[in-house]
Amino acid sequence: MSLHKPILTSIAFLTNVALIGVVFAAGPPQVDPAESPAGQDKSPKEQLHGVVSAARLTPALRGVPHQVRFSSDGQYLLVQVESGIYILNRRPLQIQTWIYAPDVLPARFSADSETLILATRGLAVTRWSLADNRKVDERILRTQDGCLASELSPHGDLAACLDPSLVLELYRTDTGERILGQQIFTEQERLAAGIVSTGLIPRNEGTAYAEPFGYGFFYTLEDLADREIFGARFLFSPDSHFILMLDRAHRTAVCVDVNARRKIGCPGIIKNNWNATLCFVAPNQIAVLDPDNPEKSQILEFPGGQLVTKLDLAARIATPATQSNYLIVRGRDKWNEVRLFDWHAGRTLSPQEEAQMDVTGETLAVYSRQGELKLVHVADGALEAQTAVPAPLLPSLRVANASPTLDTLALGVRGDAALFRAATGNQIMAFRRLTGAWFAGDDKLYIAESRQDGLPAPIKEVNPNRETTTDTWSPTFKSDPQFTILDTHTGGLALFVLEQSSVYVFPDGHTESPGHQSMHKLRALDIKTGRELWRRQWVHRSAALVGSGGVGQYPVRTWYDPPVPFADPQGDRVAIGWRAMMSGGQALAKRYPALKRQMDATKLTLNDAAFEVLEAASGKSVGTALVRVGFGPESFDTVFSVGDFLICVRDGARVTVYSLSTGEIQARLYGQYISASAASGLLAAADGNHFRLYTLKNGNKVDEYLFPDAPVYARFSTAGNRLLVLTAQQFVYVLDLGALSSLARDHASRSPDLRIATR
């Protein structure tokens, strides 16, 4: 069952642009009381102390632009980026509103150009009045299970959802009425397509924290909902008369006549050309574009499939512009180049590097990844208007690390990354597809990147002072995908390589590993040289659990017992979790008597996890803990260790601190973007604009800060005497903690013992 995230409203200011946030997640923006509708709250905007430096990242990280779109009447323009949406007036060209809406579907203007419609993947929908510049409606169209795939129609009046039972649902976004609910696959068709309810799913979400990596099992299609990993996508015709669901991974295509409320046959060329790029160019015409051979591209009648015209165009991505005779396309040879294609005239116009485009009338809008928006006359290229779009709120961090003294900061978001000086915020060097970073010292950084095709690029050594990079070694891994799958993850000084047995899924849905055994091998490679530091290997059989012996609450299914590793990109350890009552956890208990005594004294359930913490450099054990606050090791967003402590975070903000030496809970607290320091004995946690420091030993609060906007990342210096804080509006602060470490020790010695050993 998917949890629909709350839709909130927040108001703040960013570079003189109103931030009117339609918040689809419990994210950074908070209400600024001074700019609230009432305007009466006199609460302080900030309460900071010990500030060594405060500076804004320059230039800001923007991430990859998602779309640029004109309203039907051409009076409004939207620019959608990863963290939200700008709405601009066209005449004059200026920003009207910023809407904070991370990770939403492509937004749509209504047909009458009066409303903007936004939706999450799980179909929580908000309608925004453009004339009044305010939210006018919000509703959740689906109350459970989520969507394997979802999309808004071209004018946002309809929302499509493929639910986990493989029913295609259509809703009216203004009333919430469901107008279609059709099972689109027979059981035979589902099995023939290889759509099964058991298999492997990536554990990680791609964050900058100590998240789980590798692949875990999913047992129902609900586990894939709202994660964009099922593979299906929807195409609406411009008038929403037809909808096409295409799933290349399973080689399935489903066509539906929305007005008739029924499934219809798809053109044969679509089913016979799975590599083709598809987009509607008219209410009853669809372009079928070959990605490699332009002579094979054509426009067909839909749904009949009759040839309308040939096209001399090869494209891997194509979307129709607001002006219907234009397509916005990306080709094969120059992946970053975006082109405007007039399919009526058969000619390509205005190639741009790393941009988003749209056309209305004879005006072309071009938004660059640097934030420059231009309106250009299509015929002669004459500039009509231009503006610099302010930096958005920080997109989700995928890489973050700081040098030992916090002098230098490496940050990466999707498609954008850079190295900054903390004191000034100035960019030192820019990167593109950063996947990991580790500082070997203040003047030496090692970074991992991916290539355009997604494969690992050579590991680079970076000198921040000289602004130089040197390739050191290339991560190349050999495995037979029929028998094994690989996942890599950077964790401090090591690049971890997890090799797992592949899984065969049989027509009846049950799975088996090669030889009926599951193999997992974890290797730690020195990120500086590629030399193998150590390896661990586990071989185990699956176990069938039935409704008896205390586990009757679980359905009958075959449970696998894989290790769940958590590599800390900020630290020098790796934590490995197991289900305590199964073979991996039991084997761990045999090696550690203290852990075994804990487990023997407890009535274990399938939810309980046993964790072992290892040194990343040597693989030597640091300690173990029995963790009974989650639903198995995979239920935690983050698990990491410093000093004698294991810190576990689930549901984004529920933090539990364990002692590795005693196995007991030291603290429970609430907060996001957790950081901890063994040297100072402190833990830092954000809660909106509030930022608090706690003692690791018992969770007592020892200090609190109120920032002008919400912190989204924190990092202690190696010595523990300073703390770096990065906020959503891309300000970086360095705080002097002064005597807080001794204060933390004093609180720990004087405060009552809060340790407990039960859930």
N, C-alpha and C positions, 0 to 999 in steps of 0.2 A: 504494500500500500504506500503510495507516495504522499508526502506531507506537503500540502500547498503552502507556500511561503506567504506571509502577510503582505498586504499592499498598504503602504504607509505614505504619508506626505511630509516632506520636509522643506524648509526654506532657509537658504543661506546665500552668501554672495561670493562670487569668484571672479576676480578681474572685472568688476563692474557689470557682470552678467548675472541675471537672476537665476538661481539654481532652484527650480521648483520641481522637487523630486518625487516622481512616482516610483516608490521604492518597492521592488519585488523581492527583496531579500533583506535580512537583518544586517544591512551593510553600513558603510561609513557615514553617510550624511546624517546629521541630526538637526533638529529644529534650533535655529539661532533665535533665542528669545527676543533679542533686540529688533529682529526683522519679522517677528511673528505677526499674524493678522491683527491681534489685539494691540501689539506694540507696547504692552504695559509692563512686561516682566523685566525687572531690573537686575536679574541674576548676572553675576560677572561672566564676561566672555572668556576669560582665561585666568588661571591661577598657576603660575609657573615660578620655579625657583631653581637656582643652581644652573642656569642656562649658560653654557660655554659658547655656543654658537647657534644661530638659527638662519636658515637660508632656503630659498626655493630652488628645486631642481631646474637647471637651465641648460639646454632646452628640456621641456617636460617630456615624459614618456607618454605617447599617445596610443600606441598599439596599432592594429590593422583597422582601417576604416571599413565598415560593413556595407553601407549603401548611401547614395545620394538620391533624393527623389523630389520631384516637383508635385504640387497638388494639381488636380485636374484643371483648375482655372489659371494655373501658373502664378498665383499670388503668393504662395508659400513654398518653402523649400526645407527639407529635413536632411540633416547629416547624422547618420547613425554610426557610433563607434562602440567598442566593446562595453564601456561602462555607462553609456546612455545616449541621449538624442538631443541635438540642437534643432530648434525650430527657428527659421529665419523668415522675415518679411522680404519680399523681392524688391519692392520699390518703396523706399530705398533699401538696398541690401544691408540688412542689419539683423542681429540676433534678437529674437523676441523672448525665447525661453530655452533653458537647459533642463532636461528631464533625466534624473538619475534612474536608469532602468537597466542594470547589468544583465547580460545573458538572456535577452528576450528575443522573440522571433522578429523578423523584419517588420517594422512598423508600417502602417498603411494610412493614407489619407482617404477619407470618405469620398464618395462620388460627387457630393455637392461641395467639397472642399471646406466644410465647416468643422470637421472633427478629425482628430488623429486617434487611431486605434492601436493599442499595444497589447501584447499577450505573452505570457510565459509559455514554456514548452508544455506545461501541464494545463494550459488554458485558463489561467487567471487573467481576466481582461480588464483594461482600463480605457475609458473614452475621455478624450481631452478636447474641450472647446477651444478652437483657435481664436475666435473673435473675443471671447471673454478671458482667454488665457488661464483656464482653470480646469480641474478635473470635474467631470459632470456625472460619471458613473463608474462603478467597478463591481465586478461580479466574478464568481468562480463557476465556470461552466461544467467542470467535472469535479466531483467531490472525493474521488478515490482512484487508486490504481495508476493514474498518470497516462502518458501517451508514449508509444514507441516512436511515433513520428507525428508532427503537427505543423499546421501552417494557417495563415490568414489568407483570405481571398484578396484579389487585387485592390478592392476598395474596403476591405476589412469588415464587410457585412456578414461574412460567414467564417467559421473556424472549423478546420478539419482535424480529426484525431484518429489515429489507428491505436485502438486500445489493446492491452495485453492479451485479450481473448480473440484478437484479430478481427474485431468488428470495426468497420469504418463508420465513424460518427461525424455528423455535420450539425453545427449549432448556429443559430442567429446570435450575433454578438450583442445586439441591442436589447433583446428580451431574454436570452439564455435558452430559448426553445430549441429542443433537439428535433431536427427535421429529417434526419436519416440515421439509421442504425442497422447496418447490414453486414452479416457475416460474409466476408469476401473470399474465403478459401474453404473448400470442402476439406475434410480430413485427408483425402487422397492427394489433393493439390498441395496441402501444407507439407505432407511428408515428401512428396516428389520435389518440392522446392528446398527441402532440407531445413525447414523452419522447425526447430526443436525447442523444448522447454528446459533442456539441461545442457550445460556446456561451460566454457571458460569465459570469464569477464575480467577486464583490467581492474585492478584494485585502486590504482592511483587516479587522482583527479588533476595532477599536474600543478601542485602548489609549491611554495617556497619553504614548506615545513616538512617535518619528519613524518611523511605519510607512508602508508603501506605500499609496497610495490610487488610486481609479479602478477599472476593471474589466479583468481579464485573461482569457485563454482557458483553458477546461478542455477536455481532449481525451478524457477517459473519465469515467464517472460516479464512479469511485473518487476523483476530485478533490473531489467533493461530500460524501464520507463524513464522518460525525461532526461536521458543521458546522451542522446545523439550517437548511440553506438549500434542501433539496430540496423541502420543502413537504408531504410525506406525514406522517400521524400515525395512531396505532393506538388503537382503543377495544376493550377486553375487556368481555365480559359479566361480571357479579359472580361467577359460578361458573367463569369461564374456559372455558365450553363453546364460545362463539363469539368470534371476533375480527373486527373491521371495520377495514380500512385505507382511509382517506379522503385524497384528494389534490385539494384544490379547484383548485390552480393548473393541473393537467392534466385536471381534470374526470373523475376516475376514482374508483371505489369498488369494493373487493374484499371479499367476505365469505367467511369460512372457518369450517367446522364442525371445531373442534379435536379433538373426540372421534372423529369419523369420518375425520380427516386428509384433508379434501378441500375444495375450493372450492365454494361454493354461490351461488345467486342472491341478490342484495340487493333489498330492497324498492324498488319503483319510485319512491316519493316521495323517497328519498335521492338517486337519480340525477337526479331532475328538479328538485331544490331545492338547488343548490350553496351558497346563502348560509345555509342552515339551520344552527342549532346543535344538535349531537347529543350525547346521553349515555344510557347504559343506566340504567334505574331498577329493573329486576328481571332475573332470569336470562334471561327470554324477552320482555322489553319494552324499547322504546327510545323516548326522548322526541325529537321533531323540533320544534324551537322556531324560529319565525320571528323574526328580529332586530328587525323593525319592526312587524309586524302580529300582535298577540296572538291575534286570532280565528283565525289560521291554524295555531296551534301545537296539537300533539296527541301522544298516546302510542299507539304501534302495537305489535302483536305482532311479534316478531322470530324468524325471518326472513320469516314469511309476509306481513306488512304490513297485517294487518287492524286496523281502528280499535279502540282500547280506550276512549279518552276524549279529549275536547277539553280544552285547557288555556288559561286566560286569562293568558298569560305571553309576553312578548317578552324575548329575552335574546341577547347576543352571546357570552357565555361561561357554561357551566353544567357543574357537576360534582356527582355524587351524594355525599351525606353518608354517614358511617358508619351512621347511622340512616336506613334506606332510603327512608322516605317524605318525606325532605327533599332539596331541591336547593340548592346554593350558586350564585347567579347574579349576573351583572353585566349591566346593561341598556345601552341606547344613549344615552339623554339624560344620565345621570350616570355617566360611565365609571368614576370612582373609587369609586362607591357599590356595596357588596356587600350582597346581600339573602339572607335565608333564605326559601325557598318550600316550603310544605307542599303537595305535589301531591295528596295524598289529600283535604285540606280545600279546596284551591284558594285559599290565602291567603298573602300575603307578610308576613314578620315581620322584626324586628330589622335595619333598614337601618343599615349602618355605613360610614363613610368610610375608604377605604384600609386595609382589614383583611383577614385570612384567617379562615375559620370552619370548624367541624365540629360535628356533633351526635352524641351517643350517649345512648340513652334519652331523658330529658327535659333533658339538660344541653348547653348551647351553649358551646363554647370560642371566644373571640374574641381574636385577636392583632393589635395595632395596629402600625403601622410605627414607633412610638416605643418598642416593646419591652414594652408592657404586655399581660399575658395574664390574661384573666378567664374564669371559669366561671360561667355564668348559668343559672338555671332558665328553660326556654323559656316555660312557661305564664304566669308572672307577672313575669319579669325580675329575680327576686331573686338577689342576688349570693351564690354559693356559696363561691368562693375567688378570690384574685388573687395575682399575683406580678409583679415586674419582672424581665424576662429580661435578663441582662448583655449588653453589647455583643459582637457576634461578632468574629471576626478580620476584618480589612478586606477587603471584596469587591474584585474587580479594579478598579483605577483606570482610569477612562476619560478623565478630565481631571485635570491637575495642573500647577500653576505657582506660582511664588513671586515676591514683589516683589524689586526689585534688592538691597535690604539684608537680605532674608529676614525682614522684619518680619511680612509677611502671606502667607497660604497659601490658594490656591483649589484645592479638591478636588472631584471628582465621581465617583460610582459610578452604576450603573444605577438611575435613579429617585430619586437622592438626591445633593445637592451643597450645599456651604457654603463660606463664607469664614471663616478662622480667624486668630487672633493666634498667632504661633509661640511667643512667650515664655510665654503662659499656657495655650494650647490652647483658649481660649474662642471659641465661634462668634460671629462678627460679624453675618453675614447668611446666610439659607438660600435655596437655589435648588432647582429640581426636575429639569429635563431639560437639564442643562448639556452642551454639546458642544465648547466651547473657551473658553480664557481667556488673556489677555495683559495684563501690567502695563506701562503706558506710564510708570510712575513709582511711587514708594511710595504715593502718594495717588490714583492713577488706574488703574482696571482696566477692560478691555473684555471682555465675555462674549458668547458665542454660545449660544443655546438652541434647542431644537426645541419645536414645538407638540404638542398631544395627537395630532394626525393625522400627526406625523412631519415636517411641513414646517418650514422655518426660521422662527423667531420673530425680531422685530427685534433688532438688535445693541444692547446696552445699555452705557452708560458708568456705572461704579460708583465712588463715592467711599467707600473703606473707613472713613475717619475720620468722615465725616458719616453714613455708613450710608444713602446715597441712591443711587437708580438713575434713569437718564434714557435713554429710547429715542433712538438716533441715526439709524439707517437700517434699512431692511428689505431683506434679500437676496431679490430676486425674479428668477428666471431664466426666460427663454423658450426652449423648444426643442421641436422636433417629435419625439416619442418614436419615430416610425416611422423617423427618420433619425439621430437623435442621442440619447445618454444623458448625464446630468450627474452629477457627484459633486463635493462640496465638502469642504474640509478646512481647518481653521485651522492656521496655522503662524507663530507669533510675531505680527508686526505686520500680517500679510496673511491674507486669506481667499482660499484658492486654489479656483478653479473649473476642473475638468477636463471638457471636452466631447469625447465620442468618437462615432465612427460606430457606429450600431447594426449588428447582424449578422442576416442572413437565414440560417436553417437549413433546408436542403432535406431532403426525405424520405430521401434516401440518406445524410444526415449531413454533407454538405459545407456549408461556409458561404461567404457572400460579403457584402462591404460594399457599400453603394450606389455604383454606378459602378465596382465592382471595385477601389475604392481605400479605404484606411482613413485617416480624418482624426482628428487629435487636436489640440485647442487648449487650452492652459493659460493662464489669466488670473490675475493677482494683484491683488486689490482691497484697498485701504486699509481695515483693519478699523475705523478711527475714522470714516471718512466714506463708504465704499463706492466711492470714486473708483478707476478702473482705474489701476494703477501701471505695468503692462507686460503683454505677452502673447507667447506663442510658439505657433507652429502647425506641424504636421508632416503631410504627405500622402505616403503610400507604398503600394505594392502588396504583396500577399502573395507569399511565396516558397515553392515546393514543394521540400522537401529529400528526396532519395532516398538509398538506401544506397550511397554512394560518396564518394570524396574525403575520407576521414577522419571522416565522420559516419554511417558504416554502422551504428553501434551504435544509432542512433535509428530508430524505425519511420517508414515513409513517411507523411507528413502535410503539410498546408499550414501553414506557420509564418507568423504575423504578427509584425511587429516594432514593437510599440508602445513608447512611452516609459513608464518606471515612475518616477513622482515620489514622493519622500519629503519631506514637509514637517515641519520640526522645531517642535513647539509650544513648546519651551523656548528656541529660539534665533532667529536672524535670517537663516537660509539655507534653501534648498531644494536637494536633490540629485536629479538625474534620471539614471536608469540605462538602458542599452541592451545588447542582446546584441552583443558586440564584433565578431563575424564577419559580422553582418548589416548591412543598409543603414543603420540608425540609428547604429550604432557606427562604421561606415566613414565616414559623413558627418561625425561628430564628429572623427575622426582627421584628416580633411582640413583642419579648421579649427585644429587644435592640433598643430604639428610634433613636439613632444616626445612626445605620445601616439602619434602615427603611428610614430615610431621604435621605441617600445616594442612596438607591435603587430606591426610588420614583423620585429622580432627574436624573435618568439614564434610557435610553432605554435599558433594559436588553435583552440579548440573551441567548441561551442555553449554550454558552461557559462560561458565568460568574459564578463565585463561591463565596459563602459566607463561611467564616471560623470562627469558635469559638475556642479559646484557653483555655484549662482547666489546673488547677494544677493536676499533677499526684497523689499527695498524698491525696487530698481532693475532687477533682472533681469540685472545685469552678472555676467560670469563671474568666479569666484574661482580655479578651477583644475579639473584633471581627474585621473583615476586609472584605470588598468587593474586590475580586481579579478578575481583568479583563485582565490578561495577558496570560491566558492559554486557554484550551479547556475543561473546567470542572475540578473538583477537582482531577479526576484520571489522568489528563494529566501531573501532576507534579511528578518528580522523588523524590523530597525531600521537605518537609515543616516542619519548626520548629520555635520555638519562644524563645527569650531571652529578658529580660527587657520589654521595650515598643514596641518591634519589632517582626514582623512576616517575616520570610525569606522563599521565594518560589524559587525553582530551577526546571527548565524544560529543555528538550533537553540536559541534562548533564551539561550545563554550563551557561545558561541564568538565572541570579540571579536578583530578584526583592525584595526590602526591603520595607515593609509597617510599618506605625505607627499604633499601636492598639488604641491609644488614639484619633487620628484624622482620621484614615482610609486612609490617603494619602500616596502616594509613596514617600519614602525618598531617594532611590537610585536604579539605574539600573547598573549592571556591568556584566562582563564576567569572569568566572573562574570555576574551578572544586574543589571537595573535600572541601566544604565550612565548616568553623567553625566560631563561633561568641562568644563574651563575653559581658555580660551586665556590668560586673565590670569595664572593660576598655573602653567599647563603640566601640570596634573594630570588624571588620570582616576580616577573612583571606581567600585567594583564590589562588589556584595554576593555572598556565598557562604554561604547559611544564616545563622547569627547573626554570622558574620564579615563585616567590612567593611574593604576594603583600598583604599589610595591608591597609584597608579602614576604614573610620569612618562609623558607622552604621547610624548616623543621616542624612548624606547627600552624602555618597559614595565617598568622597574625598580620594585620595590615600595619605597615610602618610608615607609609607615606602615600600621598595622593596628589595628582596634578590634574588641572583642567585645561585642555588645549583648545585653541580657537576652532579646530576641526578635528575629526576623528582620527586617532592613530590607527595605522594598519600594519605596522611592522616595528619590532624592537630588537635591539641587540646589545648585550653587555660587552664591554671591553674585556680582554683576557684577564686583566688584573681585577676586574669587577668594580672599579672605582668610577666608571663612567657608563652612561647608557645612551645609545642612539635611538631616536624615535622618528619614524617617517609617518606623515599624515596623508589623508586622502587627497588633500589639495596640493600634495607633492612638496611639502615643506619638510626639511630634515633638521632635527634638533639634536644637539649633544648636551647631555645633562651631567653635571658633576654630582655624584652621590655623596661626596664628603664622608661624614661619619656614619652613614647608614649601615654599613656592614657591621660595625661594632654595635650599633643600635639593634640590628637584627639578632646578634648573638645575645644581647641583653634581654630582649623580648623572649627569645627561645628559652633562656634559663629561668625567667620569672613566670612565664605564662603557664596556665594549666595544661595538662597533657590531653590533647584532643585525639589521640590515636585510637582507632577502633578497627576491629578485625572482621566485622560483618558487613554485608552489603549495605 
